[in-house]
Amino acid sequence: MKDFDVDVGRSEALRVIGKFRSNPDVARMIVRSAVIIGKADGNFDASEKRAVEMIARELGINPAEFLS
């Protein structure tokens, strides 16, 4: 089995997510979904918030709208 490179995986995921930048409704739904997933265990920790920030920025959305 090949080793998984986290940075390559992150870059690829953000590249795919970025395709929805031109559709604000879908972009916001993606960020909201990421927040819901991050909070699912009752602990929305710093690494999960950073992931939401990266996703929001990739979509051209201010992360503060979802992290306040």
C-alpha positions as CSV (number, residue, x, y, z in Angstrom):
1,M,0.0,0.0,0.0
2,K,1.3,3.5,-0.9
3,D,1.9,6.0,1.8
4,F,-0.6,8.8,1.9
5,D,0.8,12.4,1.7
6,V,-1.5,14.6,3.8
7,D,-0.4,17.8,2.0
8,V,-1.1,16.3,-1.4
9,G,-4.5,15.0,-0.2
10,R,-5.3,18.4,1.3
11,S,-4.3,20.2,-1.9
12,E,-6.3,17.9,-4.1
13,A,-9.4,18.2,-1.8
14,L,-9.2,22.0,-1.9
15,R,-8.7,22.0,-5.7
16,V,-11.9,20.0,-6.1
17,I,-13.8,22.2,-3.5
18,G,-12.6,25.3,-5.3
19,K,-14.6,24.4,-8.4
20,F,-17.7,25.5,-6.5
21,R,-16.4,29.1,-5.8
22,S,-18.6,30.5,-8.6
23,N,-21.7,29.2,-7.0
24,P,-22.2,31.1,-3.7
25,D,-25.1,29.0,-2.5
26,V,-23.3,25.7,-2.9
27,A,-20.1,27.2,-1.5
28,R,-21.8,28.3,1.7
29,M,-23.5,24.8,1.9
30,I,-20.0,23.2,1.7
31,V,-18.7,25.4,4.5
32,R,-21.8,24.8,6.7
33,S,-21.4,21.1,6.1
34,A,-17.8,21.3,7.2
35,V,-18.8,23.1,10.4
36,I,-21.5,20.5,11.1
37,I,-19.0,17.7,10.7
38,G,-16.5,19.5,12.9
39,K,-19.0,19.9,15.7
40,A,-20.5,16.4,15.4
41,D,-18.6,15.0,18.3
42,G,-19.4,18.0,20.5
43,N,-15.9,19.4,20.3
44,F,-15.1,21.8,17.6
45,D,-11.4,21.9,18.1
46,A,-8.7,24.2,16.6
47,S,-7.7,21.8,13.9
48,E,-11.3,21.4,12.7
49,K,-11.7,25.2,12.7
50,R,-8.5,25.5,10.6
51,A,-9.9,23.1,8.1
52,V,-13.1,25.2,7.9
53,E,-11.0,28.3,7.4
54,M,-9.1,26.7,4.6
55,I,-12.3,25.5,2.9
56,A,-14.0,28.9,3.3
57,R,-11.0,30.8,1.9
58,E,-10.7,28.4,-1.0
59,L,-14.3,29.3,-1.8
60,G,-13.8,33.0,-1.4
61,I,-15.9,33.2,1.7
62,N,-15.0,35.0,4.9
63,P,-14.5,32.2,7.5
64,A,-15.6,34.5,10.3
65,E,-19.2,34.2,9.1
66,F,-19.1,30.6,10.2
67,L,-16.6,30.6,13.1
68,S,-18.0,33.3,15.3
